[in-house]
Every structure is written in C-alpha cells, then in structure tokens.
C-alpha cells in the first residue's frame, strides 16, 4: 500500500472510532431521556425531571429541551457553564 493509502486508511479508522464513541454517547442519552419520559408519564414534577436531565445529559441536549419548553428560559440557561 502506498504512503497516501496508509494515511487515508489511518484517517478512516480514526473516523470510525470517533463515530463509535458518538454512537455510544447518543445511545446513553437516549436511554436517559426514555427513563425521564417515563417519570413524567408517571406524574413526576416536570421541574424535578428537568433538574435531573441537566445533571445527566449533554449540555446541548438540555438546551434543546429548554428551548422547546420555554424559549425565555433558554437564554438564561445558555449563560450557565457547561457540565463536564
């Protein structure tokens, strides 16, 4: 294989690895969202669910949820530091 081919192969393999990590993260977020949807259906206070979501899903997901529920709150949430 040529040097160019080896570089391309390495780049493709790195991208596959990145996609696998992203898939794992998305799958985890999906499970967490499904659990919290069930909690809401069972009558849990929406504010408690939103607080729990802020602690357990990526910051971008939390912002997207807030924007759908209350766009006014989303401007305040954008000012908060992201969780690690």
GUMIRO-149677 format. One record per residue (C-alpha): residue in one letter; x, y, z. Coordinates in steps of 0.5 Angstrom, whole numbers, padded with zeros to 4 digits, always signed. Example, Ala and Ser with C-alpha at 12.3 -4.5 7.8 and 13.67 -1.06 7.14 Angstrom:
2
a+0025-0009+0016
s+0027-0002+0014
END
This chain:
84
x+0000+0000+0000
x+0003+0007-0002
x+0004+0012+0004
x-0002+0016+0002
x-0006+0010+0002
x-0004+0008+0009
x-0005+0016+0011
x-0012+0015+0008
x-0013+0008+0012
x-0011+0011+0019
x-0016+0017+0018
x-0022+0013+0016
x-0020+0008+0022
x-0020+0014+0027
x-0026+0017+0024
x-0030+0010+0025
x-0027+0010+0032
x-0030+0017+0033
x-0037+0015+0030
x-0037+0009+0035
x-0036+0014+0041
x-0041+0019+0039
x-0046+0013+0038
x-0044+0010+0045
x-0046+0017+0048
x-0052+0018+0044
x-0055+0011+0046
x-0053+0013+0053
x-0057+0020+0052
x-0063+0016+0049
x-0064+0011+0055
x-0063+0017+0060
x-0069+0021+0056
x-0073+0015+0056
x-0073+0014+0063
x-0074+0021+0065
x-0080+0021+0060
x-0083+0015+0064
x-0082+0019+0070
x-0086+0025+0067
x-0092+0020+0065
x-0092+0017+0072
x-0093+0024+0075
x-0086+0027+0077
x-0086+0034+0078
x-0083+0037+0071
x-0078+0042+0075
x-0075+0036+0078
x-0074+0032+0072
x-0071+0038+0068
x-0066+0039+0074
x-0064+0031+0074
x-0064+0032+0066
x-0059+0038+0067
x-0054+0033+0071
x-0055+0027+0067
x-0055+0029+0059
x-0050+0033+0055
x-0051+0041+0056
x-0053+0041+0048
x-0059+0037+0050
x-0061+0040+0056
x-0061+0047+0052
x-0065+0044+0046
x-0070+0041+0051
x-0071+0048+0055
x-0072+0052+0048
x-0078+0047+0046
x-0081+0048+0053
x-0079+0055+0055
x-0075+0060+0050
x-0075+0065+0055
x-0071+0060+0060
x-0066+0058+0054
x-0063+0065+0054
x-0061+0064+0062
x-0059+0057+0061
x-0054+0059+0055
x-0050+0063+0060
x-0049+0058+0065
x-0043+0054+0065
x-0043+0047+0061
x-0042+0041+0066
x-0036+0037+0065
END
